[in-house]
Amino acid sequence: MGKIKVCHLTSAHNPYDVRIFHKECLSLQKAGYDVTIIAPCSDGQTMDDQTKEGIRIKKIKKYTSRFRRFTKTVWEVYYKAVEQQATIYHFHDPDLLLIGLALKIRGAKVIYDVHEDVPRQIMSKYWIPRPFRKACSIIVELVENIASTFFVAIIAATPYIRQRFAKLNGNTVNINNYPNLDELYTPRQHSGKSKELVVCYAGALSLERGLKEMINAIQSTNAKLFIAGPVNCPELTYDTGKVLFLGVLERSELKKLFAQAIAGIVIFHPEPNHINAQPNKLFEYMSAGLPVIASAFPLWQEIVRKAECGICVDPLDTEEISVAINWIIDHPAKAEQMGARGREAVEELYNWDREKDKLCQAYNKLHE
């Protein structure tokens, strides 16, 4: 009997979104599955298919407009998926729900990987007119609820999301998007002193993810703010001389950024989808041995205070954020200890080595 063919599907063109599930694919490939990824072509890449670390990557055209992503991209993913004739299809975006159902009708086993609490996320989407957000949220939740009952498994990125879907699908498992242990870690005694004080943010950024507050807060400190990732705030002027936008970095470059930083910051606004989320960047900072400055949401506070690895702040209070940054600057030894405790917590709890076993177990159940 040959290897079981698995096909992971996404309509996302953000490299950070694609990276989230690449480690899932790599874990499955190492466990003996024949894995293919179907994803839109990233900026600067050709449309040619490729094989990376034993995983085949089938590319489709990238569309910048949301309308085309929700129409053309979706169906191009479907046609390419059918060509693979896989046994298991594993999709990562809610706009592929109908594609998942279509593949189910064709006799495939289909897994829905839920990264976000989408109905609550819609309430914060700036590109949806405010009067229509509630109706859109209700419709999407209804479609998700109905569709999820037809899939062989639901993978939930957080315990909160699992709690919601477990009522709808008995084969729902929480697999947290924790970082690989050594991917972003540079032992602090070998990293050298930073030539300048740097606070870093890594990931996609927008107004509701705290861009304005970070820029304003850094002005009252002696530090600079380095941002790695795409920024979706064309209406905001942020050329202050203290903020450096690095664009999307390769993981090796991100590791270098973390090695020179004095802290990592994640101050999402208290939107419905943020409060119960587990932002991967929080755990990535911890994995790199960085003290964290994070929004004072109950779940985030529990993580940070239990590990004693950082400072929680009101994400809408620029002065409080500045005070936290200045505390890190003024107490370097204690800040280093915070970072070390965060690293210990990742080694013990918040790492992908623990989660990949749950992923493989969930897959193995599908063909016992």
C-alpha positions, 0 to 999 in steps of 0.5 A, a space after each residue: 500500500 502506497 503513501 496516503 495522499 494529502 492535499 492542503 488548500 489555501 486561498 491566502 496570499 499572505 506569506 505569514 498565513 501560508 507559513 502557519 500550516 507549512 509546519 503541519 504539512 512538514 510534520 505529516 510528510 515526516 510521518 509518512 504522508 504524501 503531501 501537496 500544498 495548493 496556494 496562491 503564488 507569492 510576490 516575486 515568485 513564478 507560477 512554476 510548481 516546486 518541491 520543498 522539503 519533500 512537499 509538492 507546492 502547486 501554485 495558482 494565480 494571486 489576485 489582489 482584489 478581494 472579489 477575485 480572491 473570493 471567486 476566481 481564487 476559490 475555483 482555481 483552488 478547487 480545479 487544482 485540488 481535483 487534479 491531485 486525486 488526494 484521499 484527504 483534503 485539508 483546507 485553511 480558509 473559510 472562503 473555501 467552505 463550499 469547495 470543501 463540501 464539493 470535495 466531500 461530495 466527490 468522496 474525499 475525506 475533508 478537514 476544516 482547519 479553523 485558524 480564527 473565530 471568523 464570525 467575530 472577526 468579521 465584526 472588525 473588518 474595516 472593508 465591510 461597511 459597519 451596518 452590514 457586519 452583523 448580518 455578514 457575521 450571522 450568515 457566515 456562522 450559519 454556513 460554518 455551522 452547517 458545513 462543519 457537520 459534513 467534514 471528517 474532522 475539525 482542527 481548531 487553533 485555540 481551545 475557544 474555537 474548539 469549544 464552539 465546533 465540538 458541539 457541531 462535530 464530534 471529531 474536533 481537536 485543538 491543535 495550537 499553532 505553537 512555534 518550533 523550539 529552535 527556529 527563532 532562538 539565539 542564546 542571549 549570551 551569544 547574540 551580542 549587545 544590540 547597537 541600538 534599543 529595538 522593540 520588534 513586531 512580527 506579523 501582519 499589521 493594521 490599525 486594529 492590531 495596534 499600529 497607531 498606538 505602537 508608533 505613538 508610544 515609541 516616540 516617548 522612549 529611547 527605543 526604535 520600533 522595527 516591524 516585520 510583515 505586511 502593513 494594511 494602513 495606507 491612510 496612516 502617516 508613520 514616517 517618524 524616524 523611529 519606526 522601521 518597516 522591514 517588509 516580510 522577512 524570511 525566518 532566518 532574518 526574523 531570527 536575527 531581528 529577535 536576537 537584537 531586540 530588547 522586547 517583542 510587542 503585540 497590542 491588538 485592540 479589544 475586538 471580539 476576535 482578539 480577546 480569546 485568540 492565541 496570537 502566534 507572535 506572542 509565543 514566537 517572542 517567548 520562544 526567542 527569549 524576548 520579554 513581551 509587551 501584550 494586551 491585557 486580555 484575560 487569556 493573554 494575562 494568564 499566559 504572561 503572568 503564569 510564565 512571568 515573561 512580560 508586561 500586559 498593558 491597555 492596548 489603547 493607552 499609548 502612555 501605558 505602552 510607553 511606560 512598559 517599553 521604558 521599564 524594559 529599557 531601564 531594567 535590562 537584567 530583569 527584562 532578560 530574566 523575563 525573556 528566559 522564563 518565557 523561553 522556559 515556558 515554551 520549552 515546557 508547554 508552548 511548542 510545536 513538538 507537543 502539538 504535532 503528535 496530536 495532528 498525526 493522531 487525528 490523521 491516523 484516526 481517519 484510516 484506522 
